[in-house]
Structure formats: C-alpha cells, structure tokens
Amino acid sequence: MPPVLLDLKHLVEYAGLRLIVAVVRALPLETGANISGTLWRQLAPFNRRHKRALANLAIAFPDKSKREREAIARAMWENLGRVMAETMQIDRIMAEPGRIQLPPAGQRIFERYKDKMGPAIGVTLHMGNWELAAWPFTVAGNNPAAVYRTLKNPYVDRYLRGMRSNLYPGGLLGRGRINGSREEGQKTARLISDFVRKGGRLGLVCDLYDRAGLPVPFFGKPAASVAIAGIIARRVGARIWMSRCLRLGKQSRFIIDFKELKVPRTANPADDVKWVTAAMQRQFEAWVRENPEQWMWSNRRWS
C-alpha cells in the first residue's frame, strides 16, 4: 500500500478508536465494562479464535465435557470484553484504590519489600486484567516499566501507551520498537537488561508461545515458553516476582496475588534459566487451573 494511503488508513483507525474511547468513558466504569463484556460473550464465538480457544481447552482439560469447555471459553470472552473497556479507563481504576487489593499474605510481603526491592522483574500471565498486575510496583513508587507488543498503527500505538503511563511510570518498551524507532530484537533485549541491571523494575507477560523460547511442560505438553525473565534475572542478579490479577465476580475490582520465584545460580547458567522457565510455567498452570475462565485461551500456546 502506498505510504499516503497507509497513513490515511492509520488515521481512520485512530479516529475510530478515539470515538470508541469517548463512548466508553461517557459511561460509568462498571456500566461500560458490563456492556463490553456482554457483547464479547455473544459475538466472539463467531470469531475463528474461538476454535483455537476450544482446542487449547481440550488439551488442558481433556476430562471436561464439550459443554464445560464451551462455558469456560464464553466466560473468557466476557472477561476479555471487560478488559478492553477497562484498558480505556486505567486512570479511573487507579484513582479508586479500593478497586485493587492484596491478600493478607501478599500485603505482608509488600510491606516488607516495597522499600528495598532492588532490581526486579515482575512476571504475569493473561489473567483477569493483567495490565494491573504491575500495580504493587507502581504504588510502592518503584517506577516500573513494561515490555509490550507494539502495534503497526503508530497513532494508535502512541495513544494506548499514553493511556497506560500512570501504571508504568518507567515507560513502555516495545518489542522491536523503542520510543517509536524500529530496533532489532537483540538490541531491545540489551536495553531491557540494562534497565534492570541499573535497578529498574520490569514487567513481563510470559504465558504466550515463543518460537525462540524454551520447550517446557505446560498442562503436560511441551510448550515453547518465554525465557527472557530467567535470562535477565540470572545475568544481573535480579529478583523475579510472579503475580496474577484476579477479577472479583463480574466487577472491575481485583485482587493481586504474588510470590517470589527464587533464581538458582549454579555453575550452569543454561540449566538455571531452563529451571526458572519451567517453574514459571508450573505456577501459571496452577493459577489457570484455579480460574480457567479468566485466562486468555484464544492465544497460541502449543506449536
């Protein structure tokens, strides 16, 4: 497509997004999330990704009936619809601290480490509203940054990054794109590694298929998994904190559970990284089994 037409296409998409955001923000937070969740629950099963979600559910829960897996998939779409509306109102959620809470054990850990976190990597999965999993770092004044998948539309990409700036005061680092410039993957890895080495707190979502990742078990089947968290933590001596953000009922209210994943440092760095990656996926699997309707089954996970 010629550059002029491509830019026009991007501008039209951006205008459409701004219109949707305006409509959502004109409604009370819960109302917008409820409407979006209902629409997604009804319409998303007609999308081809619904078949992928059901196929993934069959791998993970072969003992469940087709009806049970269908129910989980539809509940997942409803949750994702709510996430979409909430993403446009992250600032409103953060302005009401009562919407996010920590369990008692998590609160004790938070109070103990919030002022002496040191270099740290926060790892989460696409559960509940995963954007909010970085909230403990943010409210502790740790200025977290996060790695995210950049969008092809530069106007939309810039706008969505701006909407999440309160949650990630340390910035959003795009995969292959840093501050709007195209970068090679290896350079991006070096940038985020340097960020953590200098005491930064980095947020990563690590539950997707990664062609270049390490194959470790996930629901009993090898899955190529993101290993960058283990690589960086092992290299720079950072802590790894695993977290999940759970939705409470059908509200825009959440509980964030987290725990430290100890990073081994033996004479074999490759084995250490593989151990961390496998342990991470074991924890993800345990969390998904507890609340399967809140995990994003529509993504590719197994090759």
QUIWOMO-V281054 format. One record per pair of residues at least 6 apart in sequence whose ideal C-beta (glycine too) atoms are under 6 Angstrom apart, sorted by the first residue. I is the first residue (numbers start at 0). J is the second residue. Records with the same first field share a line. If there is no record, write none. Layout:
I = J ; J
This chain:
9 = 152 ; 154
12 = 152
13 = 154 ; 155
16 = 155
20 = 87
23 = 31 ; 84 ; 87
28 = 88 ; 91 ; 251
29 = 251
31 = 84
32 = 81 ; 84 ; 85 ; 251
35 = 80 ; 83 ; 84
36 = 77 ; 80 ; 81
39 = 76 ; 77 ; 79 ; 80
40 = 73 ; 76 ; 77
43 = 76
48 = 297
51 = 297
52 = 72 ; 296 ; 297
53 = 68 ; 72
55 = 296 ; 300
56 = 68 ; 71 ; 296
59 = 218
71 = 291 ; 292
74 = 292
75 = 292 ; 296
78 = 293
82 = 128
85 = 128 ; 251
89 = 163 ; 166
90 = 165
92 = 98
93 = 165
98 = 252
99 = 134 ; 253
100 = 254
101 = 109 ; 255
102 = 256
105 = 256 ; 257
109 = 135
113 = 139
116 = 141
118 = 195 ; 198 ; 235 ; 237
119 = 200 ; 237 ; 238 ; 240
120 = 201 ; 228 ; 232 ; 237 ; 239
121 = 133 ; 136 ; 202 ; 240
122 = 203 ; 205 ; 228 ; 239 ; 241
123 = 129 ; 132 ; 204 ; 242
124 = 206 ; 283
125 = 206 ; 295
126 = 243 ; 293 ; 294
127 = 244 ; 245 ; 246 ; 253 ; 293
128 = 244
129 = 244
131 = 244 ; 253
132 = 242 ; 244
133 = 143 ; 166 ; 202
136 = 143 ; 200
137 = 166
141 = 200
142 = 168 ; 169
143 = 167 ; 169 ; 200 ; 202
144 = 167 ; 169 ; 170 ; 172 ; 201
145 = 167 ; 171 ; 202
146 = 172 ; 203
147 = 171
148 = 174
149 = 156 ; 173 ; 176
150 = 156
160 = 171
172 = 191
175 = 182 ; 184 ; 187
191 = 201
192 = 231
195 = 201 ; 231 ; 235 ; 237
196 = 235
203 = 228
205 = 225 ; 228
206 = 283
207 = 298
208 = 223 ; 299 ; 300
209 = 223 ; 225
212 = 223 ; 224 ; 225 ; 226
213 = 224 ; 226 ; 273 ; 276
214 = 221 ; 223
215 = 224 ; 276 ; 277 ; 280
217 = 280 ; 284
218 = 284
220 = 301
222 = 300 ; 301
224 = 276 ; 280
226 = 272 ; 276
228 = 239
229 = 272 ; 275 ; 276
230 = 272
232 = 239 ; 262
233 = 262 ; 268 ; 271 ; 272
239 = 260 ; 262
240 = 257 ; 259
241 = 258 ; 260 ; 282
242 = 255 ; 257
243 = 256 ; 286
244 = 253 ; 255
245 = 254
246 = 253 ; 293
262 = 275
263 = 271 ; 274
265 = 271
287 = 294
